[in-house]
Amino acid sequence: MKLICVLSVILLLLIIYFYNIEESYEAPIPIHKQQIYIDSLNDYHQNIIKNNNQKKGLYYSNKSDEYELCKLLYDPNKRQKKISLIPKFFTKDECQIIIKEAEEYANSNKWSVNRHKEYPTTDNEITKKWYSYNKIVYSIYDKIIPEIVKLFEINPQIVSVNEIFISKYSMNGQKKLRTHRDGSEFSFIIALNDDYSGGGTKFENLNKTIQFNTGDCLVFCGQEKHKGIKITSGTRYIIAGFLGIIKNDDFCDKWAQVYTNLSESESDDDEQNDDFSTNWNKY
């Protein structure tokens, strides 16, 4: 009788044990459903700040710092050549995954052609709904923002991610993008493929066309005048991103007005020179 009682207790405990395991088990959350919360980004950003050894920075300790930074970003004489190429930012496989997701998204939602009114591109915004969103955003905080900090000697705490989108240039659609400035203090372009002819990004002040390899990332001041060179065959995919600074005053807006008025006429008549390209390492 005692043995039966003992066995019954053991059996009951086993049932409770396995029931609890089953109840506590949760299937892994698919990556495309994961959310990047502000707190996690802030924590990640703080680690970058902590590990960043700056010699000098503009910390916004007073308004004069913000004034000087805005002048640096909007004065073409000061910001010239402050651009940087990060090779192999993404692997070829990662780029293919992003392209595939972009086309699948466009099949259901179409490509947008009027999100950017003044300089429209064939694009779609990359949001938290995308499978690739987490990878892209963390790479921005891990690689692009530190590169901006190094180029412009600023505190990473004042840099914010404003927009990320994927653009498509094709022979039966948009082939190029005329000369423009971005609506941001900082910008980046990530090449998702290189199996096309033509293309590239031309900077007016440098008179250079940057040709990318798959996975390369170009970081630059968004106020630097540039354009997307016309493709002549194939399809070109890029990720573009706009980053800004957290502003306490309207200094940047004032500087933007000054230098925009000084160079109001932006022409795309130099297309005959669009095929000229140069290896980044040569300059």
DRENFIMAR-46895 format. One record per residue (C-alpha): y negated, z, x negated; residue number from 1; residue in one letter. Coordinates in steps of 0.02 Angstrom, whole numbers, always signed. Each point is the difference from the previous one (the first is absolute). Layout:
N
+--------+--------+--------+------+------+
|      Y |      Z |      X | resi | resn |
+--------+--------+--------+------+------+
|      Y |      Z |      X |  NUM |    A |
...
+--------+--------+--------+------+------+
END
This chain:
283
+--------+--------+--------+------+------+
|      Y |      Z |      X | resi | resn |
+--------+--------+--------+------+------+
|     +0 |     +0 |     +0 |    1 |    M |
|   -120 |    +45 |   -141 |    2 |    K |
|    +43 |   -164 |    -86 |    3 |    L |
|    -45 |    -97 |   +157 |    4 |    I |
|   -166 |    +91 |    +12 |    5 |    C |
|    -40 |    -35 |   -183 |    6 |    V |
|    +45 |   -184 |    +20 |    7 |    L |
|   -106 |    -11 |   +157 |    8 |    S |
|   -150 |    +73 |    -91 |    9 |    V |
|    +23 |   -119 |   -145 |   10 |    I |
|    +15 |   -148 |   +119 |   11 |    L |
|   -158 |    +54 |    +91 |   12 |    L |
|    -95 |    +16 |   -164 |   13 |    L |
|    +57 |   -173 |    -54 |   14 |    L |
|    -57 |    -75 |   +166 |   15 |    I |
|   -172 |    +83 |    -18 |   16 |    I |
|    -13 |    -57 |   -181 |   17 |    Y |
|    +37 |   -184 |    +34 |   18 |    F |
|   -109 |     +2 |   +156 |   19 |    Y |
|   -148 |    +63 |   -103 |   20 |    N |
|    +27 |   -134 |   -132 |   21 |    I |
|     +1 |   -135 |   +132 |   22 |    E |
|   -156 |    +70 |    +83 |   23 |    E |
|    -96 |    +18 |   -162 |   24 |    S |
|    +41 |   -175 |    -62 |   25 |    Y |
|   -141 |   -126 |    +16 |   26 |    E |
|    +19 |   -182 |    -44 |   27 |    A |
|   -117 |    -61 |   -137 |   28 |    P |
|   -164 |    -64 |    +69 |   29 |    I |
|    -18 |   -188 |    -29 |   30 |    P |
|   -136 |    -39 |   -126 |   31 |    I |
|    -94 |   -110 |   +124 |   32 |    H |
|    -20 |   +151 |   +115 |   33 |    K |
|    -62 |   +119 |   -132 |   34 |    Q |
|   -181 |    +55 |    +10 |   35 |    Q |
|   -111 |    +37 |   -148 |   36 |    I |
|   -100 |   +150 |    +51 |   37 |    Y |
|   -172 |    +42 |    -66 |   38 |    I |
|    +62 |   +162 |    -75 |   39 |    D |
|   +135 |    -84 |   -103 |   40 |    S |
|   -122 |   -129 |    -64 |   41 |    L |
|   -125 |   +134 |    -44 |   42 |    N |
|   +134 |    +97 |    -95 |   43 |    D |
|    +49 |   -157 |    -93 |   44 |    Y |
|   -182 |    -40 |    -36 |   45 |    H |
|    -30 |   +176 |    -67 |   46 |    Q |
|   +143 |    -23 |   -125 |   47 |    N |
|    -83 |   -158 |    -63 |   48 |    I |
|   -165 |    +93 |    -19 |   49 |    I |
|    +85 |   +144 |    -91 |   50 |    K |
|    +88 |   -117 |   -122 |   51 |    N |
|   -151 |   -109 |    -30 |   52 |    N |
|    -91 |    +40 |   -161 |   53 |    N |
|   -171 |    -80 |    +19 |   54 |    Q |
|   -123 |     -1 |   -144 |   55 |    K |
|   -145 |    -19 |   +119 |   56 |    K |
|    -17 |    -25 |   +186 |   57 |    G |
|   -124 |    -13 |   +141 |   58 |    L |
|    +47 |   +150 |   +105 |   59 |    Y |
|   -138 |     -2 |   +132 |   60 |    Y |
|    -62 |   +168 |    -59 |   61 |    S |
|   -170 |    -62 |    +59 |   62 |    N |
|    -74 |   -155 |    +79 |   63 |    K |
|    -48 |    -79 |   -165 |   64 |    S |
|   +185 |    -22 |    -41 |   65 |    D |
|    +28 |    -97 |   +161 |   66 |    E |
|   -155 |   -103 |    -33 |   67 |    Y |
|    +59 |    -50 |   -174 |   68 |    E |
|   +176 |    -39 |    +61 |   69 |    L |
|    -64 |   -113 |   +139 |   70 |    C |
|   -113 |    -89 |   -123 |   71 |    K |
|   +148 |    -25 |   -116 |   72 |    L |
|   +105 |    -75 |   +140 |   73 |    L |
|   -133 |   -113 |    +76 |   74 |    Y |
|    -96 |    -56 |   -155 |   75 |    D |
|    +86 |   -161 |    -60 |   76 |    P |
|    -63 |    +27 |   -178 |   77 |    N |
|    +88 |   +168 |    -13 |   78 |    K |
|   +163 |    -35 |    +91 |   79 |    R |
|    +39 |   -166 |    -85 |   80 |    Q |
|   +176 |     -9 |    -76 |   81 |    K |
|    +51 |   +167 |    +75 |   82 |    K |
|   +164 |    -73 |    +61 |   83 |    I |
|   +177 |    +41 |    -50 |   84 |    S |
|   +171 |    -78 |    +20 |   85 |    L |
|   +152 |   +111 |    +28 |   86 |    I |
|   +154 |   -106 |    -40 |   87 |    P |
|   +162 |    +24 |    +97 |   88 |    K |
|    -81 |   +118 |   +126 |   89 |    F |
|   +144 |    -44 |   +117 |   90 |    F |
|   +169 |    -77 |    -43 |   91 |    T |
|    +47 |   -172 |    +64 |   92 |    K |
|   +125 |    +78 |   +119 |   93 |    D |
|   -132 |   +117 |    +71 |   94 |    E |
|   -118 |   -148 |    +24 |   95 |    C |
|   +133 |    -99 |    +92 |   96 |    Q |
|    +33 |   +147 |   +117 |   97 |    I |
|   -185 |    +10 |    +42 |   98 |    I |
|    -13 |   -189 |    +30 |   99 |    I |
|   +153 |     +5 |   +113 |  100 |    K |
|    -72 |   +144 |   +100 |  101 |    E |
|   -168 |    -88 |    +14 |  102 |    A |
|    +79 |   -158 |    +72 |  103 |    E |
|   +109 |   +100 |   +119 |  104 |    E |
|   -154 |    +95 |    +59 |  105 |    Y |
|    -96 |   -164 |    +22 |  106 |    A |
|   +143 |    -75 |   +102 |  107 |    N |
|    -27 |   +138 |   +127 |  108 |    S |
|   -188 |    +28 |    -17 |  109 |    N |
|    -64 |   -163 |    -77 |  110 |    K |
|   -116 |    -12 |   -149 |  111 |    W |
|   -177 |    +61 |    +29 |  112 |    S |
|   -138 |   -123 |    -45 |  113 |    V |
|   -158 |    +92 |    +53 |  114 |    N |
|    +13 |   +181 |    -59 |  115 |    R |
|   -130 |    -30 |   -135 |  116 |    H |
|   -139 |    -93 |    +89 |  117 |    K |
|   -112 |    -56 |   -144 |  118 |    E |
|   +142 |    -52 |   -115 |  119 |    Y |
|   +154 |    -17 |   +111 |  120 |    P |
|   +173 |     -3 |    -75 |  121 |    T |
|   +172 |    -33 |    +72 |  122 |    T |
|    +65 |   +177 |    -11 |  123 |    D |
|    +74 |   +153 |    +82 |  124 |    N |
|    -46 |   +180 |    -34 |  125 |    E |
|   +136 |   +106 |    -78 |  126 |    I |
|    +13 |   +159 |   +103 |  127 |    T |
|   +115 |   +150 |    +10 |  128 |    K |
|   +116 |   -101 |   +112 |  129 |    K |
|    +51 |   -107 |   -147 |  130 |    W |
|   +158 |    +35 |    -97 |  131 |    Y |
|    -95 |    -31 |   -163 |  132 |    S |
|   -150 |   +110 |    +41 |  133 |    Y |
|    +57 |   +156 |    -91 |  134 |    N |
|    +43 |    -95 |   -158 |  135 |    K |
|   -167 |    -91 |     -3 |  136 |    I |
|   -110 |   +151 |    +37 |  137 |    V |
|    +82 |   +114 |   -127 |  138 |    Y |
|    -13 |   -138 |   -130 |  139 |    S |
|   -187 |    -12 |    +35 |  140 |    I |
|    -22 |   +186 |    -32 |  141 |    Y |
|   +118 |     -2 |   -149 |  142 |    D |
|    -64 |   -155 |    -92 |  143 |    K |
|   -154 |    -81 |    +76 |  144 |    I |
|   -113 |   +151 |    +25 |  145 |    I |
|    +32 |    +63 |   -179 |  146 |    P |
|    -46 |   -175 |    -61 |  147 |    E |
|   -163 |     +7 |    +99 |  148 |    I |
|    -35 |   +173 |    -73 |  149 |    V |
|    +25 |    -69 |   -175 |  150 |    K |
|   -108 |   -155 |    +29 |  151 |    L |
|   -147 |    +85 |    +83 |  152 |    F |
|    +14 |   +179 |    -67 |  153 |    E |
|     -3 |    +80 |   +171 |  154 |    I |
|    +84 |   +147 |    +81 |  155 |    N |
|   +156 |    -56 |    +98 |  156 |    P |
|    -46 |   +122 |   +137 |  157 |    Q |
|   -139 |   -115 |    +59 |  158 |    I |
|   +111 |   -155 |    +17 |  159 |    V |
|    +67 |    -42 |   +173 |  160 |    S |
|   +121 |   -135 |    +61 |  161 |    V |
|    -87 |   -100 |   +138 |  162 |    N |
|   +114 |   -147 |    +37 |  163 |    E |
|   +160 |    -84 |    -59 |  164 |    I |
|    +56 |   -171 |    +62 |  165 |    F |
|   +111 |   -147 |    -46 |  166 |    I |
|    -77 |   -174 |     -9 |  167 |    S |
|    +87 |   -167 |    +11 |  168 |    K |
|    -62 |   -166 |    -70 |  169 |    Y |
|   +100 |   -153 |    +54 |  170 |    S |
|    -13 |   -189 |     +5 |  171 |    M |
|     -1 |     -4 |   +190 |  172 |    N |
|   -120 |   +147 |    +15 |  173 |    G |
|   -135 |    +82 |   -105 |  174 |    Q |
|     +5 |    -69 |   -177 |  175 |    K |
|   -144 |    +95 |    -83 |  176 |    K |
|   -136 |   +131 |    +23 |  177 |    L |
|   -180 |    -40 |    -43 |  178 |    R |
|   -110 |   +101 |   -118 |  179 |    T |
|    -36 |   +172 |    +67 |  180 |    H |
|    -21 |   +185 |    -34 |  181 |    R |
|   +117 |   +124 |    +82 |  182 |    D |
|    -63 |   +132 |   +118 |  183 |    G |
|    +55 |   +136 |   -120 |  184 |    S |
|    -43 |    +82 |   -164 |  185 |    E |
|   +171 |    -37 |    -74 |  186 |    F |
|   +133 |   -131 |    +38 |  187 |    S |
|   +173 |    -50 |    -58 |  188 |    F |
|   +113 |   -151 |    +18 |  189 |    I |
|   +189 |     +6 |    -22 |  190 |    I |
|    +90 |   -167 |    -23 |  191 |    A |
|   +160 |     -4 |   +102 |  192 |    L |
|    +57 |   -170 |    -64 |  193 |    N |
|    -46 |   -136 |   -123 |  194 |    D |
|   +104 |   -148 |    +62 |  195 |    D |
|   -149 |   -105 |    +53 |  196 |    Y |
|   -125 |   -117 |    -83 |  197 |    S |
|   -185 |    +33 |    -16 |  198 |    G |
|    -59 |   +167 |    +64 |  199 |    G |
|    -64 |   +146 |   -101 |  200 |    G |
|   -158 |   +105 |    +10 |  201 |    T |
|   -162 |    -60 |    -80 |  202 |    K |
|   -140 |   +119 |    -51 |  203 |    F |
|   -171 |    -81 |     +0 |  204 |    E |
|    -78 |   +107 |   -137 |  205 |    N |
|   +149 |    -23 |   -115 |  206 |    L |
|    +25 |   -185 |    +42 |  207 |    N |
|   +186 |    +35 |    -14 |  208 |    K |
|   +145 |    -28 |   +118 |  209 |    T |
|   +133 |   +134 |     -7 |  210 |    I |
|   +176 |    -66 |    +27 |  211 |    Q |
|   +127 |   +131 |    +49 |  212 |    F |
|   +183 |    +24 |    -32 |  213 |    N |
|   +104 |    +72 |   +141 |  214 |    T |
|    -32 |   +187 |    +15 |  215 |    G |
|   -163 |     +3 |   -100 |  216 |    D |
|   -147 |   +101 |    +67 |  217 |    C |
|   -183 |    -35 |    -34 |  218 |    L |
|   -125 |   +143 |    +20 |  219 |    V |
|   -187 |    -32 |     +6 |  220 |    F |
|   -167 |    +47 |    +76 |  221 |    C |
|     -5 |    -70 |   +176 |  222 |    G |
|   -182 |    -51 |    -26 |  223 |    Q |
|    +48 |   -122 |   -136 |  224 |    E |
|    -16 |   -176 |    +73 |  225 |    K |
|   +169 |    -87 |     +7 |  226 |    H |
|    +99 |   -126 |    +99 |  227 |    K |
|   +178 |    -53 |    +36 |  228 |    G |
|    +33 |   -169 |    -80 |  229 |    I |
|    +79 |   -134 |   +110 |  230 |    K |
|   +188 |    -19 |    -11 |  231 |    I |
|    +66 |   -178 |    -18 |  232 |    T |
|   +181 |    +32 |    +46 |  233 |    S |
|   +112 |   +141 |    +59 |  234 |    G |
|    -51 |   +164 |    +81 |  235 |    T |
|    -93 |   +143 |    -82 |  236 |    R |
|    +19 |   +181 |    +56 |  237 |    Y |
|   -109 |   +143 |    -61 |  238 |    I |
|    -33 |   +180 |    +46 |  239 |    I |
|   -185 |    +40 |     -1 |  240 |    A |
|    -78 |   +171 |    +13 |  241 |    G |
|   -173 |    +73 |    +20 |  242 |    F |
|    -44 |   +171 |    -69 |  243 |    L |
|   -165 |    +91 |    +18 |  244 |    G |
|    -89 |   +156 |    -58 |  245 |    I |
|    -41 |   +151 |   +106 |  246 |    I |
|   -189 |     -9 |    +17 |  247 |    K |
|   -126 |   +139 |    +24 |  248 |    N |
|   -150 |   -116 |    +14 |  249 |    D |
|    -45 |   -183 |    +27 |  250 |    D |
|    -27 |    -46 |   -183 |  251 |    F |
|   +142 |   -128 |     -1 |  252 |    C |
|    -68 |    -85 |   +157 |  253 |    D |
|   -172 |    -12 |    -81 |  254 |    K |
|    +68 |    -73 |   -161 |  255 |    W |
|   +106 |   -122 |   +100 |  256 |    A |
|   -155 |    -64 |    +90 |  257 |    Q |
|    -93 |    -22 |   -164 |  258 |    V |
|   +133 |   -104 |    -87 |  259 |    Y |
|    +56 |    -96 |   +154 |  260 |    T |
|   -179 |    -58 |    +29 |  261 |    N |
|    -15 |    -54 |   -183 |  262 |    L |
|   +151 |   -115 |    +14 |  263 |    S |
|     +5 |    -49 |   +183 |  264 |    E |
|    +62 |   -177 |    -28 |  265 |    S |
|   +186 |     -3 |    -32 |  266 |    E |
|    +66 |   -176 |    -26 |  267 |    S |
|   +177 |    -66 |     -7 |  268 |    D |
|    -53 |   -166 |    -76 |  269 |    D |
|    +86 |    +36 |   -166 |  270 |    D |
|   +172 |    -38 |    +71 |  271 |    E |
|    +22 |   -135 |   -130 |  272 |    Q |
|    +20 |   +141 |   -127 |  273 |    N |
|   +126 |    +95 |   +105 |  274 |    D |
|   +150 |    -67 |    -94 |  275 |    D |
|    -62 |    +79 |   -162 |  276 |    F |
|   +100 |   +154 |    -41 |  277 |    S |
|    +21 |   +113 |   -147 |  278 |    T |
|   +125 |   +125 |    -61 |  279 |    N |
|    -63 |   +177 |    +33 |  280 |    W |
|    +43 |    +53 |   -177 |  281 |    N |
|   -124 |   -124 |    -72 |  282 |    K |
|   -152 |    +98 |    +58 |  283 |    Y |
+--------+--------+--------+------+------+
END
